[in-house]
Amino acid sequence: MAAGDIQYEYAFWLLPVSKNATAAITKGDVVSLPNGRKCTTGDGGPFGVAIADIVNGEDMKGKVLFKGAIDVVANGVINQFTYLKPAANGRVESATKIAVAVPSGATPVTSTAAQPDLTESGSIPPDGLVGSNLDPAAQAGDIITILLGA
């Protein structure tokens, strides 16, 4: 198996609209669809995976899988059945749960406006989610099968 190979050849969707690449993309790279380039840490998605090499400026239509099972490259150790987020250079890594902490200190506070309640809104995690993996990765560079958008 190689990065970019589609697994389970049913229920997969290729990018059906035109979008030009803004940088060279290699087969198996996780692609930031809004940016038209391989993903990097902190990208918010949505994501796809290149099923062929794509040159800078080339239309990605039909060359990027955005729903289905596909092989990608892990950025490090990943347990099986883990949510994945984008990593540097078109790879994936384990996503972590969002945590919110209210800072505390020794300064007396007499105003309710000094430490307001936190308000959370939105539904996209800060790093975006690429999907979830079916295989574990023992080390960086391992090729694993993921479910995009799952």
ZIUR-V304115 format. One record per backbone hydrogen bond with DSSP energy under -0.5 kcal/mol. NH is the residue of the N-H (numbers start at 1). CO is the residue of the C=O. E is the energy in kcal/mol with one decimal. If there is no record, write none. Layout:
<<NH | CO | E> <NH | CO | E>>
//
This chain:
<<4 | 71 | -2.8> <5 | 2 | -2.2> <7 | 69 | -2.3> <10 | 8 | -3.6> <13 | 67 | -2.6> <15 | 64 | -2.9> <21 | 58 | -2.7> <22 | 36 | -3.4> <23 | 36 | -0.8> <25 | 54 | -3.1> <28 | 50 | -2.6> <29 | 26 | -2.7> <30 | 90 | -2.0> <31 | 48 | -3.4> <32 | 37 | -2.9> <33 | 31 | -1.0> <33 | 46 | -1.9> <34 | 46 | -0.5> <36 | 32 | -2.0> <37 | 32 | -1.0> <39 | 30 | -3.4> <42 | 86 | -0.5> <43 | 40 | -2.0> <48 | 31 | -1.8> <49 | 65 | -2.4> <50 | 29 | -2.3> <51 | 63 | -2.7> <52 | 63 | -0.7> <54 | 25 | -3.1> <57 | 21 | -2.1> <58 | 55 | -2.3> <60 | 19 | -2.9> <62 | 15 | -2.3> <63 | 60 | -2.7> <64 | 60 | -0.5> <65 | 49 | -2.9> <66 | 13 | -2.5> <67 | 13 | -1.1> <68 | 148 | -0.5> <69 | 7 | -0.6> <70 | 146 | -2.1> <71 | 5 | -1.8> <72 | 144 | -2.6> <74 | 142 | -3.0> <75 | 92 | -2.9> <78 | 137 | -2.0> <81 | 133 | -1.0> <84 | 131 | -3.0> <85 | 93 | -2.9> <86 | 127 | -0.7> <87 | 91 | -2.5> <90 | 39 | -2.1> <90 | 87 | -0.7> <91 | 88 | -1.1> <92 | 73 | -1.7> <93 | 85 | -2.0> <95 | 83 | -2.9> <103 | 101 | -0.6> <114 | 111 | -0.8> <116 | 113 | -0.6> <120 | 118 | -0.5> <125 | 123 | -0.6> <128 | 125 | -1.3> <130 | 84 | -2.5> <131 | 84 | -0.9> <132 | 147 | -1.7> <133 | 82 | -1.6> <134 | 145 | -3.2> <135 | 145 | -1.1> <137 | 78 | -2.7> <141 | 74 | -2.7> <142 | 139 | -1.8> <144 | 72 | -2.4> <144 | 142 | -0.5> <146 | 70 | -3.0> <147 | 132 | -3.4> <148 | 68 | -2.8> <148 | 146 | -0.7> <149 | 130 | -3.2> <150 | 147 | -1.5>>
//
